[in-house]
Amino acid sequence: MMKQTIRWASVACTLAVLMATTNQAFALYNDTSAPLDVPAPLNNNGNEPQVDWNVFDPPLAAPQENTTNVGILDPEKQWPTGQLDCAQGFRQFNELTQKKVYNIGIYAPDNIETTVREFNLTFETYLTETVGKRWNPPIEFKMVPTRYPLIAWIDEDQDVDMMYADSGFFSCTGTEIGAQPLGTTLSRTKVRGRYYDLDVLGGTMLVAADNREINSIDDLKNKRIAAVKISEFAGGQSQFWVMMKNGLDYIMDPDQVTFTDNQEDVVRGVLDGSWDVGFVRTGVVEQTTDLETGELVDPELFKVVSPRIYIMDDGDLFPYLHSTPVVPEWPLFAKQDLDRIVAEEVSVALINFEYHTLVGRAIHECLDAANSTAEFNLCNSRPPRYFVEEARCDTTRELAELAYQAGLAGHHSGFRPARSHFELRTIVQDIGFVEQNENGDWQCPRVTTLYQAVKCP
């Protein structure tokens, strides 16, 4: 898609970019280089590390005899120590409130083909395999990708039951039709050799590391800025909000703002000098490819304007420096009329995804470490508890492989119970991207062209 640019010569106002007023620009990352807590490989008398091929398969604790109440099993016999009861019946299909096929609307920020490739295993194959088979005959889940979610899901009332988009779009959908979150993504990312499963993200203002002219928010005035879209929260709106909070107007103060419609193009443009500053979400730099070399770009070539740090729920530092408040990762959310039982089953399946993935990842690590046909065959035949002691009783090798491959494709490791979006809702209203219409109802602007979203001060 062609990038869109606004200059003083073409419109009565110029788009601007955010910058915080007091802070300096620093390197791209926080220093969170502590090693992963991974057990060291076993050594064979000081020689090369060897895989421990002892089968972990502990017997269940033997139940005690019940001599007092004949015919009634005591708790130890009904629920042996360490054994999870995994027997499940089928859900009864309700023709009044349930459907044979559930459609999941997926926001496609870059292009439809990429979105389908990244998420069809998660939202079609995995949900149909786990949730669908709780009914007999099974129900199904289908993806419906779109470039313009608010228009498709609300204005055109597209036949979707659940939706997957960034937190900004969820805030709008929740405001207008009362959508309810079912789970928040755990985005899997690797920073300086360490893997993280992140349930939050932030917006970043990038400049080239050797740029000596931009070291604070004030330095962004009269500069060339690139953002993804005016409707993109972490690649535009959140930076505009920070800018406003520091006395700059995102329309009047920049020399130029270009919307590239692609996050990687923003990163590349900062490197080649097409613009001075780039607005993207955290983690995009690490996924950006140099078109000339085919290699990933070096994150050390950038610095972050007005950097912030954030301490996550587990006490660890968020691994990226960022310029905006952090907000929840992409949620899966549902319309209010989604059947409660279906919503429950989907939520449970989303949370269980992470535990299935752990087994799938361990199996692949085993296969990667195998040095003989015998070792390879062991990795290909042992049950889930051989690889992960606390594996769920409903995790099969096939389900573990499906979850693992779906996570790789979608750059995630699963989902967690939904995080709160109240702070984000305040931000989008504060910056003017949630407004009251003539009827007094709150709604977000519909954006199919750039000029529909521009409001001059």
C-alpha positions in Angstrom: 0.0 0.0 0.0 1.3 3.5 -0.8 2.6 5.4 2.1 0.7 8.6 3.0 2.4 11.9 3.9 1.1 15.3 5.1 3.0 18.5 4.7 2.2 22.2 5.3 2.0 22.7 1.6 -0.8 20.1 1.1 -3.0 20.6 4.2 -3.6 23.5 6.5 -2.0 21.5 9.3 1.0 19.2 9.6 1.1 15.9 11.5 3.5 15.6 14.4 5.3 13.1 16.4 5.5 12.5 20.1 8.4 13.1 22.3 8.6 13.3 26.0 10.2 16.6 27.2 12.8 15.9 29.8 14.4 12.5 29.0 17.4 11.8 26.8 17.6 9.2 24.1 19.2 6.0 25.1 20.0 2.5 23.7 17.1 0.3 22.6 17.1 -2.2 25.5 17.0 -2.4 29.2 19.9 -4.3 30.7 18.1 -7.6 31.5 20.8 -10.0 30.4 20.5 -12.4 33.3 20.7 -16.0 32.0 17.7 -18.2 31.7 17.2 -20.6 34.6 17.7 -23.7 32.5 19.2 -26.8 33.9 22.7 -27.5 32.6 23.2 -30.6 30.4 24.5 -33.8 32.1 28.2 -34.4 31.7 29.7 -37.8 31.0 32.9 -37.8 33.1 33.9 -34.4 31.9 33.3 -35.3 28.3 30.8 -33.8 25.9 27.3 -33.1 27.5 25.0 -36.0 27.1 21.2 -36.3 27.1 19.8 -38.1 30.1 17.7 -40.8 28.5 16.3 -42.3 31.8 12.6 -42.5 31.4 10.6 -40.4 33.9 7.5 -42.4 34.6 6.8 -42.5 38.3 4.1 -45.0 39.5 1.0 -43.6 41.1 0.7 -43.7 44.9 -1.0 -46.9 45.9 -4.4 -46.3 47.5 -4.9 -47.5 51.1 -7.4 -50.2 52.0 -10.8 -49.0 53.1 -11.9 -51.3 56.0 -14.7 -49.1 57.4 -17.1 -48.3 54.6 -17.4 -51.3 52.2 -18.6 -50.3 48.8 -17.6 -46.6 49.1 -14.2 -45.6 47.8 -12.2 -43.4 50.0 -10.6 -40.2 48.6 -7.2 -41.8 48.0 -8.8 -44.5 45.8 -10.9 -42.0 43.9 -8.1 -39.5 43.4 -4.7 -41.1 43.8 -1.9 -38.8 44.9 -0.4 -36.9 41.9 -3.0 -38.1 39.4 -5.3 -35.6 37.7 -8.7 -36.9 36.8 -9.0 -36.1 33.1 -12.3 -37.7 32.2 -14.7 -35.3 30.4 -18.1 -35.8 29.0 -19.4 -34.0 25.9 -21.2 -30.6 26.1 -24.8 -30.8 25.0 -25.4 -28.7 22.0 -28.0 -25.9 22.5 -29.7 -25.0 19.2 -31.0 -21.8 20.6 -27.8 -20.2 21.9 -25.0 -22.1 20.2 -23.7 -22.5 16.6 -22.1 -25.2 14.6 -19.5 -22.8 13.2 -18.0 -19.8 15.1 -16.3 -17.1 13.1 -13.3 -15.2 14.6 -12.6 -11.8 13.1 -8.8 -11.2 12.9 -7.3 -7.7 12.4 -4.7 -7.9 9.6 -2.5 -4.8 10.1 -0.1 -5.6 7.2 -1.8 -7.9 4.8 -4.4 -10.7 4.8 -2.0 -13.5 3.6 0.5 -12.8 6.5 -2.3 -12.8 9.1 -3.8 -16.1 7.8 -0.3 -17.7 7.8 0.4 -16.6 11.4 -2.9 -17.4 13.1 -4.8 -20.0 11.3 -3.2 -22.8 13.4 -4.2 -21.0 16.6 -7.7 -19.9 15.9 -8.9 -22.5 13.4 -7.0 -25.7 14.0 -6.2 -25.5 17.7 -9.6 -24.2 18.8 -11.5 -26.7 16.6 -9.3 -29.5 18.0 -9.7 -28.6 21.7 -12.9 -26.6 22.1 -14.7 -28.1 19.0 -14.4 -31.7 20.2 -16.0 -30.9 23.5 -19.3 -31.3 21.5 -20.4 -34.4 19.6 -20.5 -33.8 16.7 -17.7 -31.2 17.0 -18.3 -27.5 16.4 -15.8 -25.5 14.2 -13.9 -22.3 14.3 -13.1 -20.2 11.3 -10.9 -17.1 10.7 -12.3 -14.0 9.0 -9.4 -11.5 8.5 -10.0 -7.8 7.8 -8.0 -4.7 7.2 -10.7 -2.4 8.7 -12.1 -4.0 11.9 -14.4 -1.3 13.2 -16.1 -0.9 9.9 -16.4 -4.7 9.3 -17.3 -5.8 12.9 -19.6 -2.9 13.9 -20.8 -0.8 11.0 -21.3 -3.7 8.6 -22.2 -6.2 11.3 -20.0 -8.8 9.9 -20.8 -12.4 11.0 -18.1 -12.7 13.6 -18.6 -14.0 17.2 -15.1 -13.3 18.5 -12.4 -10.9 17.5 -8.6 -10.6 17.8 -6.9 -7.3 17.5 -4.7 -4.9 19.3 -5.8 -3.3 22.5 -6.7 0.0 20.9 -9.3 -1.7 18.7 -10.6 -3.7 21.6 -11.0 -0.5 23.5 -13.1 0.9 20.7 -15.1 -2.3 20.2 -15.7 -2.6 24.0 -16.9 1.0 24.1 -19.3 0.7 21.2 -20.8 -2.8 21.5 -19.6 -4.0 24.9 -17.1 -6.7 23.8 -15.7 -8.9 26.5 -12.1 -10.1 26.7 -11.5 -13.9 26.8 -7.7 -13.9 27.1 -4.6 -11.8 26.6 -1.7 -13.0 24.3 1.6 -14.1 25.7 3.9 -12.8 23.0 7.1 -14.9 22.8 10.2 -12.9 22.0 14.0 -13.3 22.2 16.1 -10.4 23.5 19.9 -10.7 23.8 19.7 -14.5 23.9 16.9 -14.7 26.5 13.3 -15.7 25.8 10.4 -13.8 27.3 6.6 -14.5 27.3 5.2 -11.0 27.4 1.6 -10.0 28.2 2.2 -6.3 27.7 3.6 -4.1 24.9 4.6 -0.4 24.5 5.1 2.2 21.9 8.6 3.3 20.9 10.0 6.4 19.3 13.1 5.4 17.4 16.0 7.5 16.0 19.3 6.4 14.5 21.9 5.7 17.2 24.3 8.2 15.6 21.7 11.0 15.4 23.1 13.8 17.6 20.3 16.2 16.9 17.5 14.3 18.6 18.1 13.6 22.3 14.8 14.7 23.9 11.2 15.2 23.2 11.7 18.9 22.5 14.1 18.0 19.7 11.3 16.4 17.7 9.7 19.7 16.8 10.0 20.4 13.1 11.3 16.9 12.4 10.2 14.3 9.9 8.3 11.5 11.6 7.0 8.2 10.4 4.2 6.1 12.0 2.4 3.0 11.0 -1.2 4.2 10.9 -3.2 7.0 12.5 -5.5 4.2 13.8 -2.7 2.1 15.2 -2.4 2.4 18.9 1.2 1.3 19.6 2.5 2.6 16.3 0.9 6.0 16.3 -1.8 6.9 18.9 0.1 6.2 22.1 3.1 8.3 20.9 0.7 11.1 19.9 -0.6 11.0 23.5 2.8 11.2 25.0 3.5 14.1 22.7 0.4 15.9 23.8 1.2 15.4 27.5 4.5 17.1 26.9 3.1 20.2 25.2 3.5 19.2 21.5 0.7 18.8 19.0 1.0 15.8 16.7 -0.7 17.8 13.9 1.0 21.2 14.2 4.5 20.7 15.5 6.2 18.2 13.2 7.6 19.2 9.8 6.1 16.1 8.3 4.4 12.8 9.4 4.4 9.9 7.0 2.1 6.8 7.6 3.8 3.8 6.0 1.1 1.2 6.7 3.9 -1.2 7.6 6.0 -1.2 10.8 9.1 -2.6 9.2 9.1 0.2 6.7 9.1 2.7 9.5 12.3 1.0 10.9 14.0 0.8 7.6 13.2 4.5 6.9 14.9 5.6 10.1 18.1 3.7 9.0 18.2 5.1 5.5 17.3 8.6 6.5 13.9 8.8 4.9 12.7 10.3 8.2 14.2 11.4 11.5 12.0 9.5 13.9 9.9 6.3 13.7 6.9 5.2 15.8 6.5 1.5 16.2 5.5 -1.0 18.9 8.1 -2.7 21.0 9.7 -5.7 19.5 9.3 -4.7 15.8 13.0 -3.8 15.4 14.0 -7.4 16.3 11.7 -8.8 13.6 12.7 -6.3 10.8 14.7 -7.7 7.9 17.3 -5.7 6.0 16.1 -5.9 2.4 19.6 -5.8 0.9 21.2 -8.5 3.1 18.2 -10.6 4.0 19.4 -10.5 7.6 17.7 -9.0 10.7 18.6 -5.4 11.3 21.0 -4.7 14.2 19.0 -3.2 17.2 22.1 -1.4 18.3 21.7 0.9 15.3 18.9 2.7 17.1 18.2 4.6 20.3 14.9 5.3 22.1 13.6 8.8 22.8 12.3 9.5 26.2 12.9 5.9 27.4 10.9 4.3 30.2 11.3 1.1 32.2 8.5 -1.2 33.4 8.6 -3.9 36.1 6.4 -6.8 35.1 4.2 -8.9 37.3 6.9 -11.4 38.0 9.3 -8.7 39.2 11.5 -8.8 36.1 12.1 -5.8 33.9 10.2 -5.5 30.6 13.0 -6.2 28.2 12.5 -3.2 25.9 13.0 0.4 26.5 9.9 2.2 25.4 8.5 5.7 25.1 4.8 5.3 26.1 2.9 3.5 28.9 2.7 -0.2 28.5 -0.7 -1.7 27.7 -2.0 -5.3 27.4 -1.0 -7.4 24.5 -3.5 -8.4 21.8 -6.7 -9.8 23.4 -9.2 -12.3 22.0 -12.6 -10.8 22.8 -16.2 -11.7 22.2 -19.5 -10.1 21.4 -21.9 -9.9 24.4 -24.3 -12.5 23.0 -21.6 -15.3 22.7 -23.0 -18.3 24.6 -21.5 -18.6 28.1 -20.5 -22.2 27.8 -18.7 -21.6 24.5 -16.9 -18.5 26.0 -15.9 -20.6 29.0 -14.5 -23.4 26.8 -12.6 -21.0 24.6 -11.1 -19.2 27.6 -9.9 -22.5 29.1 -8.4 -23.7 25.9 -6.5 -20.4 25.5 -5.0 -20.7 28.9 -4.2 -24.4 28.4 -2.4 -23.6 25.2 0.8 -22.6 27.1 1.0 -25.9 28.9 0.6 -27.9 25.7 3.3 -25.7 24.1 5.8 -26.5 27.0 5.6 -30.2 26.1 5.9 -29.5 22.4 8.9 -27.3 22.9 10.6 -29.9 25.2 10.0 -32.7 22.6 11.7 -30.5 19.9 14.6 -29.8 22.3 15.0 -33.5 22.8 15.0 -34.2 19.1 17.6 -31.4 18.5 19.9 -32.9 21.1 19.5 -36.5 19.9 22.9 -38.0 18.6 21.7 -41.4 17.5 18.8 -43.2 16.0 18.0 -44.7 19.3 17.9 -41.4 21.0 15.8 -39.9 18.2 13.3 -42.8 18.5 13.0 -42.2 22.2 12.2 -38.5 21.7 9.6 -39.6 19.1 7.9 -42.1 21.3 7.9 -41.1 25.0 4.7 -39.7 26.6 4.4 -36.0 27.6 5.3 -36.7 31.2 8.7 -37.9 30.1 9.5 -34.4 28.9 7.5 -32.2 31.4 6.9 -33.7 34.8 3.8 -31.5 35.4 2.3 -32.0 31.9 -1.5 -31.9 31.9 -3.3 -35.2 31.6 -5.1 -34.0 28.5 -1.8 -33.1 26.7 -1.1 -35.6 24.0 2.0 -35.6 21.8 -0.2 -34.5 18.8 -1.8 -31.6 20.7 1.6 -30.5 22.1 3.0 -30.4 18.5 0.0 -28.5 17.3 0.3 -25.9 20.0 4.0 -25.6 19.5 3.7 -25.0 15.7 0.8 -22.6 16.2 2.9 -20.6 18.7 5.9 -20.5 16.3 3.7 -19.2 13.5 2.0 -16.6 15.6 5.0 -15.5 17.7 3.3 -16.4 20.9 3.4 -19.1 23.6 -0.3 -19.0 24.6 -2.7 -16.8 26.5 -3.3 -15.6 30.1 -6.5 -14.5 31.8 -7.5 -11.1 30.3 -5.7 -8.0 31.6 -7.4 -4.7 32.3 -7.8 -2.1 29.5 -9.0 0.8 31.6 -5.8 2.9 31.3 -5.7 2.4 27.6 -9.3 3.5 27.3 -8.4 6.7 29.1 -5.5 7.3 26.7 -7.5 6.9 23.5 -10.2 9.2 24.9 -7.7 11.8 26.1 -6.1 12.0 22.6 -9.5 12.3 20.9 -9.7 8.8 19.3 -12.9 8.0 21.3 -15.5 10.8 20.9 -19.2 11.3 21.7 -21.4 11.5 18.7 -24.5 13.7 18.2 -26.5 11.1 20.2 -24.1 11.3 23.2 -22.8 7.8 22.5 -19.0 7.2 22.6 -17.4 5.8 19.5 -14.1 5.7 17.6 -13.6 7.4 14.3 -13.8 5.2 11.2 -10.6 5.4 9.1 -10.4 4.1 5.5 -8.4 7.2 4.3 -5.9 9.3 6.2 -7.8 12.5 5.9 -10.9 11.0 7.7 -8.8 10.8 10.8 -7.0 14.1 10.8 -8.6 16.8 12.9 -6.8 20.1 12.8 -6.6 22.1 16.1 
